[in-house]
Amino acid sequence: MKLLDRLERRFGRFAVPHVTVSLIFCQVLIYLVQLTQPELAPSIELVPRRVLEGDLWRLVSFLFEPPMTHPLFAFFFWYLFYLMGTALEHTWGTFRYDLYLLIGYLATVAASFLQLDAPASVGFLQGSVFLAFAWLYPDFQLLLFFLLPVKIKWLALLTWIGYFLAIVFSPWPVRLTVGASVCNFLLFFGRDVVGRIGGGHRRMVTQAGRIRQQAAPRHVCCICGIDNKTHPTMRFRYCTKCGGSRCYCWDHLYDHEHVVEEPPSSADR
C-alpha cells in the first residue's frame, strides 16, 4: 500500500470522480439506441484488428457495451454495478478506485491484442468490481431474484468457480480476457488472499489438534488397555504406590504388581 500512497500523492489530482455513474449512463444510452438500431452493436466492440485498421474509438466504446438482456435484468445489473462501484469509491477514495478500473482496462485491452479477431468483453472487467466488493463486504446480503436472500460471498465463490471453468475449458481469447480482468483484483488483494489462506490453514491445524485432544481418552488402564472411551461406565484410578502416573481400571486397581521407577544411573546423567 505504500506504493499506492505515493501514487495517490503524485497523481491523485487527476482522479475522475463518479466513473461508475458515467459508465452506467453511457451503457443505458447505448442500450436504448440498440433497441431500435441493433446493427450498432458490432461497431462498438473491441476487435483489435479493426483498431489496427483505424477504428480507434473501439478502445473506449467497448466500455459502453450494455448487457443485452431483458430491461428488468439490465436495470438490476446497473443497480448492482452502481451500488458496488460507489461503495468501492467511498471506501478506497476516487484515485484508488479509478486505478483499480484502469489496471483492469489496460490488462483487458492488452490481452485482446493477442487474439486480433476476437472481440473483448467488458463483462469480466465489471465482474472484477463485483469480486472486490464481495471481498471487502462478504456478508452483504442480496435478494436473489428479488426474493431469496443470499450473502454476496457465496455468489463471489460461484463467480470464481465460473472463471476457473472458463480458464480450463474456454478458448484462448476467453482465457486471456478472464486472466486480464482479475489481475487488478490480485494486485490489490493478493497479499490479503495469501494471508487469509495461511491463517485458514493455521486455524485448521489448531482445530484438528483440538479434535484429536478431545478424541483421545483421558484414562487408559496400563494392564488391559481399556479406556474411558471404550468403557465409559468403568471407574479408573491412579495407584499412589506405583512410580510415575500409572492408571488402572477398577478391575486391576487392587490386582497388580506395584511398579517402582528406579532413579537414573550416573551413566544416564
N, C-alpha and C positions, 0 to 999 in steps of 0.2 A: 504493500500500500504506500510505501514511501515514494515509489516511482509515480504513482497516481497523484500523490500530493504535489510533487514537483511539477508534473504536467499541468495540474489544475492551476497552480500559482502562475505558470508561464502562459498558458493558453486559455484559461478559464473565461477571459473576457470575450472569446469567440464563440462561446456556447450558445446554442439556439434553443430557447425555451419552447415548451409545448409542441415538440416534434410529433408526439403521438396524435394530438388533435389534428395537426396538419396532414399527416398520413391518412387518417380516417376521413377527413374532409375530401381529399383527392380521390380516395377509393370510392366513396359514396358517389361522387360526381361521375367517375368513370363507370360505375355500376349502372347509374341512371341512363347514361349515354348508350351503353352496350345493350340495354333493353330494347332500344329502337334501332341501333346500328351494331349488331353483333360482329360484323366484319371488322370492327375496330380492334378487337382483342389481339390478333396476331401482330398488329403494328406497334404494340407497346411492350411486347415480350422481349426479354433479354436473350437474343440469339447472337452469340459472338461473331459469327460470320457476317451477319448483317451490320453489326457495329463496324467491323473492319471495312465494309463496303461504303461506310459513310453515315449510317443511321446512329449517330452518337447519342441521340436523345434516349435510346433504349437503355443506356447506362443508368438513367434516372427513372424513366417511365415505368419500368417493371416494378418499382416500389409501389406503384399506384394500382397494381392489378387487384381487383376486388375478388372476394370469394363468390364465384358464380353459383349461387345456390338460392333456395327459397328466401324471399325477403325477410321472413321471420328469423331464420337461422343466420342470415347475413347480419341482421341487427344484433342478435345475440353475440356473434363473433366480434363485432365492432365494440359492443358494450364491454366485453371482457378485455379486449385489447386496450380500450381506454382506461378501464379500471386498473389493470396491471401496469401499463406503461406510466400512468400518472403516479401510481404508488411507488414505482421504482425511482422515478424522477424526484419525488418528495423524499425518499429515503436516502438516495445517493447524492442528490443535487443534480442540477442540469448538466454540468460538464461531464460527470461520470456516466450518466445515462446516455448522453449523446455519444460518448466514446464507446460505450458498450454496443450501441447500434452501428456505429461507424466501423468497428472491427468486424462485426458480423457481415456488414455490407461489403467491405473490401474483400473479405475472405470468400464470400459468395461469388463476387464478380471474378476474382482470380481463379476460382475453381471452375467457373463456367467456361473460361477460355481454354481449358484443357480438353473440352469437347465442343468444337466450334459450331456444330449444327444442332446441338441440343439446347432448348430453351431452359433458362434457370428460373426457379420458382422463389417467390418472396415468402412463401408459406413457412419454410423452415426457419427463416430469419425471425419471423413473428413468433414461431414456436420457441425460439431461444429466450424471448421476453417472458413467455409463459413459464419456462423452466427456471429462470432467475427468480420470478415472483414466487413460484412454488418452493424454491429453496429457502427464501427469506421468510415466507409465511406458510409453512407446511400445514398448519391446522386451519387455514382459511377454508370456510365451507361454502360450496356452491350448490345450487339447486339444479341438479341434472335434469334436463327436460322440464325445468321449472317445477319439478315435483320431488325428486329424490335427492335428499341432502347427502353430499359426499365431500370428504376433505380433499383438498387440492393435491396433497402429496400422493394420493393413490392415482389420480389422473396423471400426475407427472411420471409416476412409475410406469404406467401404461404407455406414456409417450416415449420414455427411454427404451422400453421393450420394442415399440414400433420402430424407433430409429435403429436399434440393433438389428432387427429383422431386415430393415431396408438396406443396411450396410452389407449384410450377409447375402441377401437374395436378389437385390435390385441390380439393374445395370449400372455401369460405372458413372454415368452422369448423375444419377440419384445418389450414389455413394459419396461422390465428391461434394455434392451440394449439402448433404446431411453433415458430413465431417466439417465442412467450412462453416455451417450455420451454428455449430455448437462450440467452435473454437473460442468465441468470446466468453461463453459460459465457463469453459475450462480455464481460461486466463484469469477470470475474476474469482472463480470459486475452487480452482484445482487444489490449492493448499488446504482449504477447508474440507474438501471431499476426502483427501488423503488422511487428514487428521481425524475426521469422523469415522472413517473405516478403521484406522488404528485404534481409536477409542472403543469402537464396537467390538473389535477383536479382544481387547483387554477385558471388556465387560463380559464377553462370552467365556473367556478363560476363568475369570473370577467366579462367574455363575456356575460353571462346570465344577470348580473346586468346592463351592458350597454344596452342590448337589451330591458330589462324592462324599463329602464330610457328613451330610445328613443321611446318606445311604449306608455308610459304614456302621457296623454295630458298636455300641458303647461297651458292652461286656462280652468277653469270649472266654469260655472255660478252657484252661490250658491242659486239661486232661482229655476230655471227649470232643472238644472243639465246637460245641453248640454255642449259640449266642442269643442275645435278646431279640434279634430279628427273626430267627428261625423258631425260637421258643419264647414267645412273648409272655407266657404265664410262668416261666421258670424264674426262680429267685437266684441272684448271683451275689457273691460276697468276695472280699479280698482277705486273704489269710495274713494275719499280723505276725505269724511265726515264720513265714517264708520270706526270704530275701527278695528285694525288689517289689514290684507291683504285680502280683500274681493273682489272677481271678479264677474262681472256681464256681461251678454251678452248685446248687444246693445238694445234689446227689453226691458230689465229690468233696464238698467242703470239709467234712469230717472223715473222709476216707481217702487220704492221700499222704504221701510222704513229704514232710517239710523240706523245702529246698533252701539251703543257706548259701548265699553267694560268698565265695572266697575273695579276700582282698587281693588286689593285683600284685603280682610279684615284682621284684626290683627289675627284672628283665623287661617287664611290660611298661615300666615307667619311663 
